[in-house]
Amino acid sequence: MTHPGSTATTPQTPEPDDRAALDGARPEARWWRDAVVYQVYVRSFADANGDGVGDLAGVRDRLPYLRDLGIDALWFNPWYPSPLADWGYDIADYRSIDPAFGTLEEAEQLIAEARAVGIRTIVDVVPNHVSDQHPWFRAALDSPPGSPERQRFWFRSGTGPDGELPPNGWQSIFGGPAWTRTNDAGVPGEWYLHLFAPEQPDLNWTHPDVWAEHEDILRFWFDRGAAGVRIDSAALLVKDPDLAEEAPKHEAGEHPFTDRDALHDIYRRWRSIADGYPEPRVLVGEVWLPEPERLARYLRPDELHTAFNFDFLSCPWEPGPMRASIESALAAHAPVDAPTTWVLSNHDVTRPVTRYGRTDTSFSFESKRNGTPTDLERGTRAARAAALLAMALPGSMYIYQGEELGLPEVEDIPAERRQDPMWLRSGGVDPGRDGCRIPLPWGGDRPPYEFSPEGAERPWLDQPDDWGRLTVAAQSGATTSMLNLYRTGLRFRRAAPWSGDGAFRWIPSSDSVLAFARGERFACIVNFGPGPVALPVGAHVLIASNELEGGELPQDTTVWLRQAQDQAPSVDGLPGREHSIG
């Protein structure tokens, strides 16, 4: 279902030979290298018990939907007991399930039932910090300075005459100082480090207890059938023991709390644990780094398997930056033989339909603001084109729940209903991340759109009144909907229409077009420019993100082609450059 006035195409019906390919078996070996992983934000996915909060029973009920979508794995945001200072990323117990979501037994059942329909499970681990309600931190607060309990964290004396100033000037990622002072029996005491909220004290990864605890957590979930772990804030664990101040410029590996070289020892140990299982488990890193070469170091054969490609996620919808992002990612991953991941959205960023409808189509936390003029029709066209582009690239792909429905960012949330600490700590300047975490619409024409059963409590975040056209039920019956574009595109992707090794190479094109081939006969073409682009004569259209115009490719549209046997891929005879990667 698209926004009023948009022009969407009916996904092309597979030809007979295409149908046969779509039914083919997919190799299991190293499944993660080209997997499609669906991110589940449990709180907003589906509410089975009617308390207004999504739960594991809701996910289990919707497994047929996820199977039919055509995904290979589910990644769950933290589902552990938490006081919710950062909506689950402040974990009090890594070996249990938050009662709002269900029980440990239900999690085990979900992992098993998903695997039975061909879907693996990836769980989130958060090794940089714990909740201030975690037993370790409660014990640290109850213990004196210098005690063993405090050595698991970063407790330090303050500066200034009476220690009233923080140990250094580090700033929290959520805003404000990265240090909070304790109150020891009514007397101001030491300060502790938290790179995120004060309720998320950072762990000290020089302490052996921290290493042992997290290795045991990995085994705990691997033993219960989890196929892998996603590692939150994976580049932040190790800190400079001298707590040196941040400098405007620093040598690679010398930042006081980001991307320090000692991190790699941790992940080598984790990789040995993951590889020790009959079906090796997968390590996925959340690594925000501007230098692709530094990112690639985490993907060496004895460290992480994959890492999120945030450069692609935040890239503006423009041909030059998109090409540069793709080239950079493929070039950086090739020397370590690691698959690139392609990500358009997640639970932290503005949804693509909204972002691509703005003058500035890139994403950064600093520039995210409510009230920015948005053309949702243009954004929807571009989001459809971006989805097919990402599906065609070599590597794995991540889909954030609701992306396949074309949900927009919800920006008119009343202040009293906002939940995100980024909004709270910024005094409302930063709109926060609630707008991309709105509960999913499943059916019906009014909230809660079958997210919860009849008579349920109000959802934890309200859904817009005009989402009836965006529900799963409404889109399932509309051949031109975003949902059916995703379903059809993922079916073709699973069949690997590029055949063989699917080697990637650019096809000569104009500056307003991205065109590449994979293998001998498959081509993907994206038109960013205002003028339509003629398609190669004799090429068979597999799928297009929007309607073709007189057989030509209009603006903000992606098409997949199968070339004739004797035809070299080209685009309209347009001049350009050709460069091979992979």
C-alpha positions as CSV (number, residue, x, y, z in Angstrom):
1,M,0.0,0.0,0.0
2,T,1.5,3.3,-1.0
3,H,0.7,6.9,0.0
4,P,-1.9,8.7,-2.1
5,G,-0.7,9.9,-5.4
6,S,2.3,7.5,-5.6
7,T,2.8,5.4,-8.7
8,A,3.7,1.8,-7.7
9,T,4.3,-1.2,-10.0
10,T,2.8,-4.6,-9.8
11,P,5.8,-6.8,-9.0
12,Q,6.6,-8.8,-12.1
13,T,5.2,-12.3,-12.1
14,P,8.0,-14.8,-12.4
15,E,8.4,-16.6,-15.7
16,P,8.2,-20.4,-15.7
17,D,12.0,-20.8,-15.5
18,D,12.0,-18.2,-12.6
19,R,9.4,-20.2,-10.7
20,A,11.6,-23.3,-10.8
21,A,14.5,-21.4,-9.5
22,L,12.4,-19.9,-6.7
23,D,11.6,-23.4,-5.5
24,G,15.2,-24.5,-5.3
25,A,16.8,-25.4,-2.0
26,R,19.2,-22.9,-0.4
27,P,22.6,-24.1,0.8
28,E,22.9,-24.2,4.6
29,A,26.7,-23.9,4.7
30,R,27.7,-20.4,6.0
31,W,24.0,-19.3,5.8
32,W,24.8,-16.0,7.4
33,R,26.9,-14.8,4.5
34,D,23.8,-13.9,2.4
35,A,21.1,-14.1,5.0
36,V,18.1,-11.9,5.3
37,V,17.7,-11.0,9.0
38,Y,14.5,-9.5,10.4
39,Q,14.9,-7.3,13.4
40,V,12.2,-7.8,16.1
41,Y,11.6,-5.0,18.6
42,V,9.4,-7.2,20.8
43,R,7.7,-4.4,22.7
44,S,6.2,-3.2,19.4
45,F,5.8,-6.3,17.3
46,A,2.6,-8.1,18.5
47,D,0.7,-8.2,21.9
48,A,-0.9,-11.5,22.6
49,N,-2.0,-11.0,26.2
50,G,-3.6,-7.6,25.8
51,D,-1.5,-5.5,28.1
52,G,-0.5,-3.1,25.4
53,V,3.1,-4.4,25.2
54,G,4.4,-6.8,22.6
55,D,5.4,-10.2,23.8
56,L,7.0,-13.5,22.8
57,A,3.6,-15.2,22.4
58,G,2.8,-12.5,19.9
59,V,5.9,-13.3,17.9
60,R,5.1,-17.0,18.0
61,D,1.6,-16.3,16.6
62,R,3.1,-14.3,13.7
63,L,5.8,-16.9,12.7
64,P,3.7,-17.8,9.6
65,Y,3.9,-14.1,8.5
66,L,7.7,-14.1,9.0
67,R,8.1,-17.4,7.2
68,D,6.1,-16.1,4.2
69,L,8.0,-12.9,4.1
70,G,11.1,-14.9,3.2
71,I,13.6,-14.2,5.9
72,D,16.4,-16.5,7.2
73,A,16.8,-15.3,10.8
74,L,15.3,-13.1,13.5
75,W,17.3,-10.7,15.6
76,F,15.7,-9.8,18.9
77,N,16.5,-6.6,20.7
78,P,17.1,-7.2,24.4
79,W,14.3,-9.3,25.9
80,Y,15.8,-9.5,29.4
81,P,14.6,-8.2,32.7
82,S,15.2,-4.4,32.7
83,P,14.1,-1.3,34.6
84,L,13.7,0.2,31.1
85,A,15.8,3.3,31.6
86,D,16.9,2.7,28.0
87,W,14.1,0.4,26.9
88,G,15.9,-2.9,27.5
89,Y,19.5,-1.9,26.9
90,D,19.9,-1.6,30.7
91,I,19.9,-5.3,31.6
92,A,19.4,-6.6,35.1
93,D,19.6,-10.3,34.3
94,Y,21.1,-11.8,31.1
95,R,19.8,-15.3,31.8
96,S,16.1,-14.6,32.0
97,I,13.2,-12.9,30.1
98,D,11.5,-9.7,31.1
99,P,8.1,-10.7,32.5
100,A,6.4,-8.2,30.2
101,F,7.5,-10.4,27.3
102,G,7.1,-13.9,28.7
103,T,9.3,-16.5,30.3
104,L,12.6,-18.3,29.6
105,E,10.6,-21.4,28.6
106,E,8.7,-19.3,26.0
107,A,11.9,-18.0,24.6
108,E,13.2,-21.5,24.2
109,Q,10.0,-22.5,22.6
110,L,10.1,-19.6,20.2
111,I,13.6,-20.4,19.2
112,A,12.7,-24.0,18.5
113,E,9.4,-23.2,16.6
114,A,11.1,-20.6,14.5
115,R,13.9,-23.0,13.6
116,A,11.2,-25.6,12.6
117,V,9.9,-23.2,9.9
118,G,13.5,-22.4,8.7
119,I,14.2,-19.3,10.7
120,R,17.2,-19.0,13.0
121,T,17.4,-16.7,16.1
122,I,20.0,-14.1,17.0
123,V,19.8,-12.6,20.5
124,D,21.2,-9.3,21.6
125,V,24.0,-9.0,24.1
126,V,25.1,-5.7,25.7
127,P,28.6,-6.1,27.0
128,N,29.5,-2.5,27.5
129,H,27.3,-1.9,30.5
130,V,24.6,-3.3,32.8
131,S,21.6,-1.8,34.5
132,D,22.2,0.0,37.8
133,Q,19.8,-2.6,39.2
134,H,22.1,-5.5,38.2
135,P,23.3,-7.4,41.2
136,W,26.9,-6.5,40.5
137,F,26.3,-2.8,40.5
138,R,24.0,-3.0,43.6
139,A,26.9,-4.8,45.4
140,A,29.3,-2.2,44.2
141,L,27.2,0.7,45.6
142,D,27.0,-1.2,48.9
143,S,30.8,-1.7,49.1
144,P,33.5,0.9,50.0
145,P,35.9,2.5,47.5
146,G,38.6,0.2,46.4
147,S,36.5,-2.9,47.1
148,P,36.6,-5.9,44.7
149,E,32.9,-5.2,43.8
150,R,33.7,-1.7,42.5
151,Q,36.6,-2.9,40.4
152,R,34.2,-4.5,37.9
153,F,33.2,-0.9,37.0
154,W,34.9,2.4,36.5
155,F,34.7,4.0,39.9
156,R,37.0,7.0,40.4
157,S,37.5,9.9,42.7
158,G,36.4,13.3,41.4
159,T,38.6,16.3,40.6
160,G,38.5,19.7,42.2
161,P,39.1,20.7,45.9
162,D,36.4,18.3,47.2
163,G,36.1,15.9,44.3
164,E,33.0,17.7,43.2
165,L,34.0,17.6,39.5
166,P,34.0,14.4,37.3
167,P,37.2,12.5,36.8
168,N,37.4,13.8,33.2
169,G,35.4,15.6,30.5
170,W,34.0,12.6,28.7
171,Q,30.4,13.1,27.5
172,S,27.6,10.6,27.5
173,I,26.3,9.5,24.1
174,F,22.8,10.4,25.4
175,G,24.0,13.9,26.3
176,G,25.6,15.4,29.4
177,P,28.5,14.2,31.5
178,A,29.5,10.5,31.3
179,W,30.0,10.4,35.0
180,T,27.6,10.3,38.0
181,R,28.6,10.8,41.6
182,T,27.6,8.2,44.2
183,N,26.0,9.0,47.5
184,D,27.7,6.9,50.2
185,A,25.6,7.0,53.4
186,G,24.6,10.5,52.7
187,V,28.1,11.7,51.8
188,P,29.1,12.5,48.2
189,G,31.5,9.8,47.1
190,E,33.2,8.4,44.0
191,W,32.1,8.9,40.5
192,Y,31.2,6.0,38.1
193,L,31.4,6.0,34.3
194,H,28.4,5.6,32.0
195,L,28.8,6.3,28.3
196,F,25.0,6.1,28.0
197,A,22.4,6.9,30.7
198,P,23.4,7.1,34.4
199,E,21.3,3.9,34.9
200,Q,23.8,2.1,32.6
201,P,27.1,1.9,34.4
202,D,30.0,0.8,32.1
203,L,31.8,-2.5,32.9
204,N,35.6,-2.6,33.3
205,W,36.8,-5.1,30.7
206,T,40.2,-5.4,32.3
207,H,38.5,-7.4,35.1
208,P,38.5,-11.2,34.7
209,D,35.0,-11.5,36.2
210,V,33.7,-9.4,33.3
211,W,35.3,-11.7,30.7
212,A,34.1,-14.9,32.4
213,E,30.6,-13.6,32.9
214,H,30.0,-12.8,29.2
215,E,31.6,-16.0,28.0
216,D,29.1,-17.8,30.2
217,I,26.2,-15.7,28.8
218,L,27.2,-16.6,25.3
219,R,27.2,-20.3,26.1
220,F,23.8,-19.9,28.0
221,W,22.0,-18.7,24.8
222,F,24.0,-20.9,22.4
223,D,23.0,-23.9,24.4
224,R,19.4,-22.9,24.1
225,G,19.5,-22.9,20.3
226,A,20.4,-19.3,19.5
227,A,22.2,-19.2,16.2
228,G,24.2,-16.2,17.1
229,V,24.5,-12.9,19.0
230,R,24.3,-9.3,18.0
231,I,26.8,-7.3,20.0
232,D,25.6,-3.9,21.1
233,S,28.1,-1.0,21.1
234,A,30.8,-3.5,20.1
235,A,33.6,-0.9,19.7
236,L,33.2,0.8,23.1
237,L,34.1,-1.9,25.7
238,V,37.7,-1.1,26.3
239,K,38.7,2.2,27.9
240,D,42.0,4.0,28.3
241,P,43.1,3.0,31.9
242,D,44.4,6.5,32.4
243,L,41.1,8.1,31.3
244,A,42.8,10.4,28.9
245,E,40.7,13.3,27.6
246,E,39.2,13.1,24.1
247,A,41.3,14.9,21.5
248,P,40.1,16.6,18.3
249,K,42.3,14.1,16.4
250,H,43.8,10.9,17.6
251,E,45.8,8.0,16.1
252,A,43.9,4.9,15.0
253,G,43.2,2.7,18.0
254,E,44.1,5.5,20.5
255,H,40.7,7.0,21.2
256,P,40.2,6.8,24.9
257,F,37.0,4.7,24.7
258,T,36.3,3.8,21.1
259,D,37.9,1.2,18.8
260,R,40.9,0.4,21.1
261,D,43.1,-2.4,19.9
262,A,42.6,-4.5,23.0
263,L,39.0,-5.1,21.9
264,H,40.2,-7.7,19.4
265,D,41.4,-10.1,22.1
266,I,37.9,-10.2,23.5
267,Y,36.3,-11.1,20.1
268,R,38.9,-13.7,19.3
269,R,38.0,-15.4,22.5
270,W,34.3,-15.2,21.7
271,R,34.9,-16.5,18.2
272,S,36.6,-19.6,19.6
273,I,33.5,-20.2,21.7
274,A,31.1,-19.7,18.8
275,D,33.1,-22.0,16.6
276,G,33.1,-24.7,19.2
277,Y,29.5,-25.7,18.5
278,P,28.5,-28.4,15.9
279,E,26.7,-25.6,14.0
280,P,29.0,-22.6,14.5
281,R,27.3,-19.6,16.0
282,V,27.4,-16.2,14.4
283,L,28.8,-13.0,16.0
284,V,27.4,-9.8,14.6
285,G,28.9,-6.5,15.7
286,E,27.2,-3.1,16.1
287,V,30.4,-1.1,15.2
288,W,30.0,2.6,14.4
289,L,33.3,3.6,12.8
290,P,33.9,6.1,10.0
291,E,36.9,4.3,8.6
292,P,36.0,1.1,6.6
293,E,39.6,-0.3,7.1
294,R,39.2,-0.1,10.9
295,L,35.8,-1.8,10.7
296,A,37.3,-4.6,8.6
297,R,39.8,-5.4,11.4
298,Y,36.8,-6.7,13.5
299,L,35.9,-9.1,10.6
300,R,39.2,-11.0,10.4
301,P,38.6,-14.8,10.2
302,D,39.1,-15.3,13.9
303,E,36.9,-12.4,15.1
304,L,33.3,-11.3,14.2
305,H,31.5,-12.8,11.3
306,T,29.7,-9.7,10.2
307,A,29.2,-6.1,11.3
308,F,26.5,-3.6,10.5
309,N,27.2,-1.3,7.6
310,F,26.2,2.1,9.1
311,D,27.7,4.1,6.3
312,F,25.1,2.6,3.9
313,L,22.3,3.1,6.4
314,S,23.1,6.8,6.9
315,C,24.0,7.5,3.2
316,P,22.0,10.1,1.4
317,W,19.7,8.9,-1.5
318,E,22.0,10.2,-4.2
319,P,23.9,8.2,-6.8
320,G,27.4,9.5,-6.0
321,P,27.4,8.8,-2.2
322,M,25.5,5.5,-2.7
323,R,28.1,4.3,-5.2
324,A,31.0,5.4,-3.0
325,S,29.4,3.7,0.1
326,I,28.9,0.4,-1.8
327,E,32.4,0.5,-3.3
328,S,34.0,1.3,0.1
329,A,32.1,-1.5,1.9
330,L,32.9,-4.2,-0.7
331,A,36.6,-3.1,-0.9
332,A,37.0,-3.1,2.8
333,H,35.4,-6.5,3.4
334,A,37.1,-8.3,0.5
335,P,40.6,-8.7,2.1
336,V,39.1,-10.4,5.1
337,D,36.6,-12.4,3.1
338,A,33.7,-11.1,5.2
339,P,30.2,-10.4,3.8
340,T,29.0,-6.9,3.8
341,T,25.7,-6.2,5.5
342,W,23.1,-3.8,4.0
343,V,20.9,-2.0,6.4
344,L,18.3,0.7,5.6
345,S,16.8,1.2,9.1
346,N,16.7,0.0,12.7
347,H,15.2,0.9,16.1
348,D,17.5,3.9,16.4
349,V,17.1,5.8,13.2
350,T,14.4,7.8,11.2
351,R,12.4,5.4,9.0
352,P,13.4,5.4,5.3
353,V,10.0,6.5,3.9
354,T,10.4,9.7,6.0
355,R,14.1,10.2,5.6
356,Y,14.2,9.8,1.9
357,G,11.3,12.3,1.5
358,R,13.4,15.2,2.9
359,T,15.8,17.6,1.3
360,D,18.6,16.0,3.3
361,T,18.1,12.3,2.8
362,S,21.1,11.2,5.0
363,F,20.8,10.3,8.6
364,S,22.8,11.6,11.6
365,F,21.7,11.8,15.2
366,E,22.9,15.5,15.3
367,S,20.6,16.6,12.5
368,K,17.5,14.6,13.4
369,R,14.7,17.1,14.1
370,N,10.9,17.1,14.2
371,G,9.1,19.5,11.9
372,T,11.4,18.9,8.9
373,P,9.3,19.2,5.6
374,T,8.8,15.7,4.2
375,D,7.4,14.5,0.9
376,L,6.1,11.0,1.8
377,E,5.2,10.2,-1.8
378,R,8.8,10.8,-2.9
379,G,10.1,9.1,0.2
380,T,8.0,6.0,-0.5
381,R,9.2,5.8,-4.1
382,A,12.8,6.1,-3.0
383,A,12.4,3.6,-0.1
384,R,11.0,1.0,-2.5
385,A,13.9,1.6,-4.8
386,A,16.4,1.4,-2.0
387,A,14.9,-1.9,-0.8
388,L,15.5,-3.6,-4.2
389,L,18.9,-2.1,-4.4
390,A,19.9,-3.5,-1.0
391,M,18.4,-6.9,-1.9
392,A,20.5,-7.1,-5.0
393,L,23.9,-6.4,-3.4
394,P,26.2,-9.2,-2.4
395,G,26.2,-10.0,1.3
396,S,23.5,-10.1,4.0
397,M,20.5,-7.8,4.5
398,Y,18.7,-6.6,7.7
399,I,15.1,-5.5,7.7
400,Y,13.7,-3.6,10.7
401,Q,10.1,-4.5,11.5
402,G,7.7,-2.2,9.7
403,E,10.2,-1.4,7.0
404,E,8.5,-3.9,4.8
405,L,5.2,-2.1,5.4
406,G,6.6,1.3,4.4
407,L,5.7,2.8,7.8
408,P,6.7,6.5,8.2
409,E,8.3,8.0,11.2
410,V,5.7,9.2,13.7
411,E,6.7,12.7,14.7
412,D,3.6,14.1,16.4
413,I,3.9,12.1,19.6
414,P,2.6,14.2,22.5
415,A,5.3,15.1,25.0
416,E,3.6,13.2,27.9
417,R,3.7,10.0,25.8
418,R,7.3,10.1,24.8
419,Q,9.5,7.5,26.3
420,D,13.0,7.8,24.9
421,P,15.8,9.1,27.2
422,M,17.4,10.8,24.2
423,W,14.4,13.1,24.1
424,L,14.2,13.5,27.9
425,R,17.9,14.2,28.4
426,S,18.0,16.7,25.5
427,G,15.1,18.7,26.9
428,G,13.0,17.9,23.9
429,V,15.5,19.2,21.3
430,D,16.3,15.7,20.1
431,P,13.0,14.0,19.1
432,G,14.4,10.7,20.2
433,R,13.6,7.3,18.7
434,D,10.0,6.7,19.7
435,G,8.8,7.6,16.2
436,C,10.4,4.4,14.7
437,R,9.2,2.2,17.5
438,I,5.5,2.6,17.1
439,P,3.6,-0.8,17.4
440,L,3.0,-2.6,14.1
441,P,-0.4,-2.4,12.4
442,W,-1.6,-5.9,11.5
443,G,-5.3,-5.4,10.5
444,G,-8.4,-3.4,10.9
445,D,-9.1,0.2,10.2
446,R,-8.5,1.8,13.6
447,P,-5.9,1.6,16.4
448,P,-4.6,-0.7,17.7
449,Y,-4.9,-2.4,14.3
450,E,-4.8,-5.9,15.8
451,F,-1.5,-5.3,17.5
452,S,-3.4,-6.2,20.6
453,P,-6.6,-8.2,21.0
454,E,-10.0,-6.7,21.4
455,G,-10.5,-5.0,24.8
456,A,-6.8,-4.7,25.4
457,E,-5.0,-1.9,27.3
458,R,-3.7,1.1,25.4
459,P,-0.5,0.3,23.5
460,W,2.7,1.6,25.1
461,L,3.0,4.0,22.2
462,D,0.0,5.2,20.2
463,Q,-0.4,4.4,16.5
464,P,-1.6,7.1,14.0
465,D,-5.3,7.1,13.0
466,D,-4.5,6.9,9.3
467,W,-2.5,3.6,9.3
468,G,-5.4,1.5,8.3
469,R,-4.0,1.5,4.7
470,L,-0.6,0.3,5.9
471,T,-1.7,-2.8,7.9
472,V,-0.4,-6.2,6.9
473,A,-4.0,-7.3,6.0
474,A,-4.5,-4.3,3.7
475,Q,-1.2,-4.6,2.0
476,S,-1.4,-8.4,1.6
477,G,-4.4,-7.8,-0.7
478,A,-2.8,-5.1,-2.8
479,T,-0.3,-6.3,-5.4
480,T,1.4,-2.9,-5.6
481,S,2.0,-2.6,-1.9
482,M,5.4,-2.3,-0.2
483,L,4.8,-5.6,1.6
484,N,4.3,-7.5,-1.7
485,L,7.3,-5.7,-3.1
486,Y,9.4,-7.1,-0.2
487,R,7.8,-10.6,-0.5
488,T,8.5,-10.8,-4.2
489,G,11.9,-9.3,-4.0
490,L,13.0,-11.6,-1.2
491,R,11.7,-14.7,-3.2
492,F,13.8,-13.7,-6.2
493,R,16.8,-13.0,-3.9
494,R,16.6,-16.4,-2.3
495,A,16.7,-17.9,-5.8
496,A,20.0,-16.0,-6.5
497,P,19.1,-14.8,-10.0
498,W,22.7,-13.8,-10.5
499,S,23.7,-17.4,-10.6
500,G,27.2,-18.8,-10.1
501,D,29.4,-16.8,-7.8
502,G,27.5,-13.6,-8.4
503,A,30.6,-11.6,-8.9
504,F,29.9,-7.9,-8.7
505,R,30.9,-5.3,-11.3
506,W,29.7,-1.8,-12.2
507,I,28.1,-1.3,-15.6
508,P,28.9,1.9,-17.4
509,S,26.2,4.5,-16.8
510,S,25.5,8.2,-16.5
511,D,26.2,10.0,-13.2
512,S,22.5,9.9,-12.3
513,V,22.3,6.1,-12.6
514,L,23.7,3.2,-10.6
515,A,24.0,0.0,-12.6
516,F,25.8,-3.2,-11.7
517,A,25.9,-6.8,-12.9
518,R,26.3,-9.9,-10.8
519,G,27.3,-13.0,-12.7
520,E,26.9,-13.1,-16.4
521,R,23.2,-12.3,-16.9
522,F,21.8,-10.4,-13.9
523,A,21.8,-6.6,-13.8
524,C,20.4,-4.1,-11.3
525,I,19.7,-0.5,-12.4
526,V,18.7,2.4,-10.2
527,N,17.7,5.7,-11.7
528,F,18.1,8.7,-9.4
529,G,17.8,11.4,-12.1
530,P,14.7,13.2,-13.3
531,G,14.8,11.8,-16.9
532,P,13.7,8.2,-17.7
533,V,16.3,5.7,-18.7
534,A,15.9,3.2,-21.5
535,L,16.5,-0.4,-20.6
536,P,18.7,-2.8,-22.6
537,V,17.0,-4.3,-25.6
538,G,16.0,-7.9,-25.1
539,A,16.4,-7.9,-21.3
540,H,13.8,-9.6,-19.2
541,V,12.4,-7.6,-16.3
542,L,12.3,-9.7,-13.1
543,I,11.0,-7.0,-10.8
544,A,10.7,-3.2,-10.7
545,S,10.2,-1.1,-7.6
546,N,7.7,1.3,-9.4
547,E,5.9,1.4,-12.7
548,L,8.0,1.6,-15.8
549,E,7.0,4.5,-18.1
550,G,6.8,3.4,-21.7
551,G,9.3,0.6,-21.0
552,E,11.8,3.1,-19.5
553,L,13.0,3.5,-15.9
554,P,11.6,6.6,-14.2
555,Q,13.2,8.5,-11.3
556,D,13.6,6.8,-7.9
557,T,13.1,3.4,-9.4
558,T,15.1,0.2,-9.3
559,V,14.8,-2.7,-11.8
560,W,16.3,-6.2,-11.8
561,L,17.0,-7.6,-15.3
562,R,18.0,-10.9,-16.8
563,Q,20.1,-10.3,-19.8
564,A,20.0,-12.4,-22.9
565,Q,22.7,-15.1,-23.1
566,D,24.7,-13.3,-25.8
567,Q,24.2,-9.8,-24.4
568,A,26.7,-7.8,-22.4
569,P,25.1,-5.7,-19.7
570,S,24.8,-2.0,-20.6
571,V,22.5,0.9,-19.9
572,D,21.2,2.9,-22.9
573,G,24.7,3.1,-24.3
574,L,25.5,5.8,-21.8
575,P,29.1,6.7,-21.2
576,G,30.5,5.9,-17.8
577,R,33.2,3.9,-16.0
578,E,33.5,0.3,-15.2
579,H,35.1,-1.1,-12.1
580,S,35.1,-4.6,-10.7
581,I,35.0,-5.6,-7.1
582,G,34.9,-9.2,-5.9
